[in-house]
């Protein structure tokens, strides 16, 4: 595969992973379930009510990893 094709494939995979994570987080929020994330090297559990703020923060920083 040419390097350009690999870069395109990589960006499509990244987009798919980000979409899947966003869908999982939204599903947890809708079901009233908490999620656990890694933030600043520590595990933090967010309640369903706190997830909206997390989603806004994630859109701003895009560096928080889902642990769920």
RABEL-V21863 format. One record per residue. N is the residue number from 1. RES is the residue in one letter. D_LAST is the distance of its C-alpha to the last C-alpha in whole Angstrom. Layout:
N,RES,D_LAST
N,RES,D_LAST
This chain:
1,X,34
2,X,35
3,X,33
4,X,33
5,X,32
6,X,29
7,X,28
8,X,28
9,X,26
10,X,24
11,X,24
12,X,23
13,X,20
14,X,19
15,X,19
16,X,18
17,X,14
18,X,14
19,X,15
20,X,13
21,X,10
22,X,12
23,X,13
24,X,9
25,X,9
26,X,13
27,X,12
28,X,10
29,X,13
30,X,15
31,X,14
32,X,14
33,X,11
34,X,9
35,X,6
36,X,5
37,X,7
38,X,10
39,X,13
40,X,17
41,X,15
42,X,14
43,X,11
44,X,11
45,X,9
46,X,11
47,X,13
48,X,13
49,X,16
50,X,15
51,X,13
52,X,16
53,X,17
54,X,14
55,X,15
56,X,18
57,X,18
58,X,15
59,X,18
60,X,21
61,X,19
62,X,17
63,X,16
64,X,12
65,X,9
66,X,6
67,X,4
68,X,0
